[in-house]
């Protein structure tokens, strides 16, 4: 299973920074995450970017066990 890494508000909504997540595509991983972590996570996901192994990813990207899928919410600065 790929590793799902969560940052900022996504981490807060899920209650974890990292978890192994089932799925053969980015989209499947995110569907699992939404079902697992609930509506608060889904709300954060709607405004987040998703990266696989450091590259911006689309939902149909294939993922394997060694991949890292990262959810990066928008950052706020000051």
Phi, psi and omega in degrees: 000141175291158177267128176263120178252134184238140184233152174053231183299331177294318177297316180298316182294325182275337183078016179204156179263341186201140180203148171283132186232129179289149176148147179261347177227166176302316180301317179295320177299317182288326175297316177300314182298318179296318179294326182281317188261348171090187188298326180296320177293317180301322179296317177293319181301326182300335182247010185261162171260150179238133182234147173238120179051040175085008178238139176303134188237154174259163183296333183270004178297133175285141177232151179234177186305324184276358183279155174241119177259120184247133175256117184242100176294159176301143179265151175249139181238177180201000000 
